[in-house]
């Protein structure tokens, strides 16, 4: 399975974000990852059904997040310090 392009990732994020406070909304709008842990958490919370096209899309989006170089997290979104 090939890695998503930025445009593909933004398109998928548009399908799944839940409001403007969502980190996925930020990905969809700007292509930036405000906090990888938060974005991956939002993807996980969507709890896709096994084997569904939704699961495939979300796993591809999660893989894209994991492979992107990221700068410092946006403090408004950052969950990295919360364990």
N, C-alpha and C positions, 0 to 999 in steps of 0.2 A: 504494500500500500504506500503510495507516494505521499510525501509531506505536502500539506496544503500550502498554497500561495497565500500571501497576505490578503488578497481580495477574496479568496475562497474562505479564509478564516473569518474575515469580517462579515461575509454573507451568512455563514453558519451562526455566528454570534447574534446576528439580527434575529434569527429564528428563535433564540432561546433566552434572551435577556428578559428580566422581569422588573422593569422600571428604571428610571434614570439614575438611581443610586447603585445599580448593579455594576459590578466590575465587567461583566460581559457587555453591558451597554457601552462602556468605554472602549472595549476592544472593537465592537461593531462600528462605533462612530469614528475612532481615530486610528485604529490598528495598533494602539499601544497596550501593553500589559501593565496595569497599574500595580499589581501584586500577583505574582504567579500562584502563590498559595491560595489567595482568595478566588482567583479565576478558576483554578482546579477544584476548589471546594464548591463553587457554584455549579460547575459541571457535574460533580459527583451528586450534589443535592437534587439534580434533575432526575435521578434514579431511572435510567432508561430500562425498558424491557429487554431481556437478553435476546440477541439475534435480530432485533428490530433495526430498521434503517436509522431510526433515531439514535440507537446505541452506537452504530457505526459512525454516524456523523459526530456524535459527542466524543467518541474515542479518538477520532481524527483531530478534532479541535483540541483535546487534551494533549495529544502528541505534539501538535504544533506549538502549544504553550511551553511544553517541556524543552523543545529544541530551539526556542527563540533566545537570542542574547537579551538579557534584561539589565537595565540600569537600576538605580536605587528605586525602591518602592515609593509610591505616592502615599504619604502618611494618612491621607483620608481613607485609603483603601487597605492599608497594610495590616495583615494578620500574622506576619512572620514571628512576632514576639509573643504571640498567644499560643500556649501549648497546653 
